[in-house]
Amino acid sequence: MAALSTQCVVGPVPFKDVAAAVDDDRSSPPEEHGDIVSDLPSSTALGMVLRQYRGSWVIQERVTGFISLQRRFTPRPGDVLLASPAKCGTTWLKALAFATMARGAHPPAGAQHPLLRMNPHECVPFMDELFTAGQDARLEALPSPRLMHTHMHRSLLPASVTHNPDCKIVFICRDPKDMLVSLWHFLKGVRPFTFADLFNSACEGKSPNGPIWDHLLGYWSASKTSPDNVLFLRYEEMLIDPVGHVRKLARFIGQPFSHTDEAAGIPADIVKLCSFDKLKGLSANKAGSYDGKIFNFSHESFFRKGVAGDWVNNMTPEMAQRFDTIIEDKLRGSGLTFK
């Protein structure tokens, strides 16, 4: 394999390698915003207490972390923030973005690539969880350029990020019906509830990080008004042309592939390294677990099917019609559709 272009920025570094060396000055959830949380509207769904914060229904334990993030997070030039509703291709996007940005230090075809020894969520930190646990010092310890992720609505992000031309946001979504099915399979191992429970909560807009339509519209609208700062991706389109989307991602973050990179097959190597079958078959993703601060998930649970259209195996035609009608109504006039 030919050498990678020396023009490429080297970075980011795997989060797990840095976090292990950081001794946080705080190791418990921030308590200073508890009074704000107690005054917020509440709802119980799927065995969880949700609080309505800035229009979003948030798991109660996360609200103080969100407030802390808004007040404490300091962005840096070159920061790249991946954003998504849960179960919309987050794991895949983390792998692709990390492999793309770190290709100078870690050629994707190399035998020692970090993604071969750790789960993608260990390479790219979930900033919501770090602030929830009072472990934001670990985020500060990351050298630039930093690659991070959030499930927060755009309306919950600090203005220092949303109004900062030096920060790039990459948002990924998928057919909301597939999202619900995938979320149910993912969460039922830690919170027993039926698919009907999740479906009805989502239809009411009161599922975790709901309403889903507001989540979508926030980033969709931003991608239209600020296309240089917000890239809007669809999971189904990425499945059809993953190499093309890796090229689009690289251009967006300011690290386009050079002629040398293309001749060396770097974009295709990134897609191969990050393919569903490749990642699912790795020992790092067959064993171990991910500490989500509130829930603990096995690495294996992040790799179920990785396909589009699986909702037909879990959702009745009547449910699909109801949900499609709700989504279509909520998105009407925006230009965003899922037909």
Secondary structure as UniProt FT lines:
FT   TURN            6..7
FT   HELIX           15..19
FT   TURN            20..21
FT   TURN            32..33
FT   HELIX           34..38
FT   STRAND          42..45
FT   TURN            46..47
FT   STRAND          48..53
FT   TURN            54..55
FT   STRAND          56..59
FT   HELIX           60..72
FT   TURN            77..78
FT   STRAND          80..83
FT   TURN            86..87
FT   HELIX           90..101
FT   TURN            102..105
FT   TURN            108..109
FT   TURN            111..112
FT   HELIX           114..116
FT   HELIX           120..123
FT   HELIX           127..132
FT   TURN            133..134
FT   HELIX           136..140
FT   STRAND          147..150
FT   HELIX           154..156
FT   HELIX           159..162
FT   TURN            165..166
FT   STRAND          168..173
FT   HELIX           176..187
FT   TURN            188..190
FT   HELIX           195..203
FT   TURN            204..205
FT   TURN            208..209
FT   HELIX           212..225
FT   TURN            227..229
FT   STRAND          230..234
FT   HELIX           235..240
FT   HELIX           242..252
FT   TURN            253..254
FT   HELIX           259..263
FT   TURN            264..265
FT   HELIX           266..273
FT   HELIX           276..281
FT   HELIX           283..286
FT   STRAND          289..291
FT   STRAND          296..298
FT   HELIX           299..302
FT   HELIX           310..313
FT   HELIX           317..331
FT   TURN            332..333
//
